[in-house]
Amino acid sequence: MGKNYYEILSVPPMAPPSQIASSFRVLALTYHPSKQVSPSEVASSNYRFAEVCEAYEVLSNHELREIYDRYGEELLKSGIPPEKAEGSKKNPVVTRGGYRFSGNTNQIFEQFFGTGNPFTSTLDGKGNLITPIEQLKAAVADSADADMKMTIECTLEEFYYGCLKEVSFERYIVSKTAPSGYITQRQKRTVEVRPGMGAKELRYPGEGHVRFGKAQGDLIVSLVQKQHNKFKRQGDDLIYSHKINLVDSLKSLPIHFTTIDNEPIEIAVDEIISPQTEKVLAGKGMPVLNDDPLGPIKRNFQRGKLIIKFDIEFPSVLSEEQRHALSAVLDEALEAETA
């Protein structure tokens, strides 16, 4: 398991550069060896300080961060194989030999803080001291969207019958003890997929990230449908493509198939089937969802249509004799039709 630079800096993966810098400022001041007293504290803080500096060096560099987000710490440091190096041409060092932390924590510290005294607290407009942690809280309050967004894939059958989906996620909440001012909290949510639902967003108020001084974010769940191997959905209607060979399409034989809920269907055919032929069965499509997706469920569903289209399979090879015979039959049929 590689290092989690976001966890080291106590920032979410979607953190903007300003939030990464704010968190680094607090953690660098907290773990700087010069602030420790006992030898054991110095040894412990040296390791933590180096971790913080390395995480900041990667996440503050746009190209390194992009590679880390895509491939993780292992490939960031070992080098990206040519077949995986798409989008990394701007950083040939990483694609050739990999990133190496210099270990020069003092240089990173000095480049960030400049020549000023980083251990001096600043003053607000009223003359009150503002500590680094309070500065970070202010930065977090103005940071990225507090909404938590997730995607759930559902089969067409799950949208047809309805189902329950349980999801787990981590959100950020306020903490008085964490150096950054917040911690991650693991949550679970049961999402009710109603019969007839489709691709849409469900919003659960107050279940997203918690930010300082701002309204609590929402959990937004996006439902998407997996591709079905038999039916296609078009609103409340279902489209079924029935395979039939050329001979059977000319015979006007009944067709047989099963619906999405496994009901056997037989349709009488009294005409020649062409690629433009369609049969429509009312009430055999998807349930019509006409209520509030998060309110009380209604059980008396109307249903859309089932539209049957035809995929006619033509022979790939005909002998010369077969061509002449078929042509003669078709010509005779056309003449009779126009007579």
Secondary structure as GFF3:
##gff-version 3
##sequence-region A 1 339
A	DSSP	alpha_helix	5	8	.	.	.	ID=ss1
A	DSSP	alpha_helix	17	31	.	.	.	ID=ss2
A	DSSP	three_ten_helix	33	35	.	.	.	ID=ss3
A	DSSP	alpha_helix	39	59	.	.	.	ID=ss4
A	DSSP	alpha_helix	62	78	.	.	.	ID=ss5
A	DSSP	three_ten_helix	82	84	.	.	.	ID=ss6
A	DSSP	alpha_helix	92	96	.	.	.	ID=ss7
A	DSSP	alpha_helix	105	113	.	.	.	ID=ss8
A	DSSP	beta_strand	122	123	.	.	.	ID=ss9
A	DSSP	beta_strand	129	130	.	.	.	ID=ss10
A	DSSP	alpha_helix	132	141	.	.	.	ID=ss11
A	DSSP	beta_strand	148	154	.	.	.	ID=ss12
A	DSSP	alpha_helix	156	161	.	.	.	ID=ss13
A	DSSP	beta_strand	163	174	.	.	.	ID=ss14
A	DSSP	beta_strand	182	193	.	.	.	ID=ss15
A	DSSP	beta_strand	200	204	.	.	.	ID=ss16
A	DSSP	beta_strand	219	225	.	.	.	ID=ss17
A	DSSP	beta_strand	231	234	.	.	.	ID=ss18
A	DSSP	beta_strand	237	245	.	.	.	ID=ss19
A	DSSP	alpha_helix	246	251	.	.	.	ID=ss20
A	DSSP	beta_strand	255	258	.	.	.	ID=ss21
A	DSSP	beta_strand	264	267	.	.	.	ID=ss22
A	DSSP	beta_strand	278	281	.	.	.	ID=ss23
A	DSSP	beta_strand	306	313	.	.	.	ID=ss24
A	DSSP	alpha_helix	320	338	.	.	.	ID=ss25
###
